[in-house]
Amino acid sequence: MLEPHAQPLNPLDQAIIDRLQGDFPLCAYPYDEAAAPLGIDADTLMARLDALLARRVLTRFGPMFQVERMGGAFVLAALAAPEARFAEVAEQVNALPEVAHNYRREHTLNMWFVLATAHPDGIDAARQRIEAATGLTVRLFPKLREYYVGMRFTVGGRAPVGGEVIHRPSHAPATPLSAADTALVRACQAGLPRCRRPYQALADSLGWQEAQVIERLQHMLAHGIIRRIGAAPNHYAIGYTANGMAVFDIDDAHIDACGERLGALAQVSHCYHRPRQPGWPYNLFAMCHGDHRDAVRADVALLREQLGSACRGHDVLFSTAMLKKSGVRI
């Protein structure tokens, strides 16, 4: 469990985190190329990345996969865990490899996690396994429409994390991965090797040529299967200790206009249309991040103002602990 506390970081580590959250080179010696603008060599960069990962300032370094673009599913879920059993339930939920992220939030529904599966029918199977293990009802909030996903965290926790221009791939139907591409995803979904030629190391493990690995990763990046290649910060550790999931009850006739409006704001890192549930009237979800709760509340107030009379109610669920963050596993 990662508590929401910032960690001290020296100027070099700050620069590495700020600059290497995406666009990591796809070439024979990527660490050399990435290190040069920082004024260091590849060995120093790899050592600093290893240290940041060991301290859990970074949760991963490598490709960030979009499982839906490879024919899988990625669904937000929640349950209400009794306080006396919270740690036990968290352990049971986190034991499933299908659980990519898990957060404790301040609400009756106090455990929010993401299920990621290689096939859409795997979501319900994972839900049933969690319910059988915990004896608790799992609520599913699948994405009905994505308005924006794009974040870049800055050490200190005060800079807006959204508003980044995203060059999205075409909306062609997702195509299930070939057996070869599936093997490549599995080889690097936990992160890139820290060695001078990481793509050669992947190639060696797969019996491929280095150029083949680079070409397939380039293809996946161009087609949205990989969102980005780089560092995944633990946002708590770099200063974003207040993280609020803002939820809004929007008139269905205006949901798309409202979602697009919020998704364009720099204060928003994720924005989705999701279904209502019994006892849960909210259908528009937006994530806001800051260095303290008052800053996030101010951002949410701005979002609420943008929605006008189309919004009939809202809430903000603050996270108080990161229970798991492993990324997609297929």
Disulfide bonds with the S-S distance in Angstrom:
none
